[in-house]
Amino acid sequence: MIRKPRSLYTARQVREFDRISIEDRGIDGYVLMCRAGAAAFDLMRARWPHARAVRILCGSGNNGGDGYVLGKLAVQAGLDVEVMAAAPAKSPTAVLACADYEKAGGRVVEFDRRGIHNADLVVDGMLGTGLAQPLSGKYRDIVGRVNAAQKPVLGLDIPSGLNSDTGTVMGVAARCEATITFIGAKLGLFTGDGPSVAGNTVLDDLDVPADIYSAIEPTARIIDPPADGIGLARRCRTMHKGSAGRVLVVGGGEGMPGSVRMAAHAAYRAGAGLVQVATCSGHARQVTATCPEIMAVGVDGPADLDLPLNLADVVAIGPGLGTDSWARTLLERVLASGLPMVVDADALNLIAQTGVHRGNWILTPHPGEAGRLADTATAAVQADRIGTVSLLSRKYGGVIVLKGAGTLVRDDDLWLCSRGNPGMATGGMGDVLTGVISALIAQGQSLSSAGRFGVWLHAEAADRAARENGEIGLMATDLLPFIRKIVNE
């Protein structure tokens, strides 16, 4: 049954599900392969109903076997089908699938770029989840030529060249419009390069017994607030601004008043009852001029934070903060307050120099900031986002939000946000997220719930804004009306 996945697994975990299904439950391996090929064929016909010339790239293993099954069904449906074998079938089930495909009248040929250019659709069944090193030689050449042809591509289980655990492109990867993955959803399809390479990903469980999933705890889960029971409750009639929570945003160093203003405005739109901004003295009037509901305080030194901190339930620190002596002393004062914190931007860069560990904060780094926190390169973060977010959790405590495509939230468990779009790659998005999460904490949500719901809410608002006016030109402040609408739904 094709569905959107909720639980995410490593390749090793899914191979164990395969083993349990075949060895413990007695489901023949070729039966599972036939189910996979049939599910892929049904998706192909539904998504590309007018495709007639179908070129299927098959490798030697079970991924290629799925392609042969799809090819047989396509031949029987009267389509123009060719299997282009990157390597002869070797696994027993793939050999059987290839034989059945040829018995049905299917042709197996070597890869031919001219055949690709004449295709309506390309199916990628070359390499599965076992890829451990960058593509080279023939496979790299084929993937490069397929990508250059710019034909729609359907990926079987995982795009060739994508690391199924980390979401890293291994040199080059087939760029798919859609990917159908089998039995268990692979984590790498949803984070790092995965979403851009795999396209629209769906899962088919191949009708394996539902209880086999209880044998293995997922590596991560996709954030789904309704299913997880997280969100904001309906307000009682006696609510007042104090009981709706009080947020203090600290930042906005010289020349950077916009960051704190956006964070504060987002905190209001996410439901905070009272929002203060502590910023450099020259910016206080600018902040209130653009949003008069914000209480702005000019801060020359840490003593000026005493009154705002006494009024606050949670502190958001970092937007536009800078890293000079003024910023350092303010961060030290906020840390000494013991209040729950959401830490972003320049405050993260300062934290990276101290190695402070505490339990009542949320750190929200993008990959560059995560690299500084982990004392590694940004590329290393992106090559192992799951490992990085876990390392940061151990090193700094609290809840870690590693932003980017497939944002990860690490508390006691690992969560992934499957919402969001490329239009979010603009300045100020992180400031808005900081304000949203802070407002949720101020309203009584746990750090874990605020981190998960805040990330999802922010991304869902961006998706709705993009659907209304497009991804290009999306600004951080465009999210604000959608944030308000979603928290009221």
Secondary structure, DSSP 8 states (H G I E B T S, - for coil): -EE---EEE-HHHHHHHHHIIIIIS---HHHHHHHHHHHHHHHHHHH-TT--EEEEEE-SSHHHHHHHHHHHHHHHTT-EEEEEESS---SHHHHHHHHHHHHTT--EE---HHHHHT-SEEEEES--TT--S---HHHHHHHHHHHHHT--EEEESS-TTB-TTT--B-S-----SEEEEESSEEGGGSSTTHHHHH-EEEEE-TT--GGGGGGS--SEEE--HHHHT-S-----TT--TTTT-EEEEE---TT-HHHHHHHHHHHHHTT-SEEEEEE-GGGHHHHHHH-TTSEEEE-SSGGGGHHHHHH-SEEEE-TT--SSHHHHHHHHHHHHH---EEE-THHHHHHHHHT---SSEEE---HHHHHHHHTS-HHHHHHTHHHHHHHHHHHH-SEEEE-STT-EEESSSEEE-----GGG-STTHHHHHHHHHHHHHHTT--HHHHHHHHHHHHHHHHHHHHHHH-STT--GGGGHHHHHHHHT-
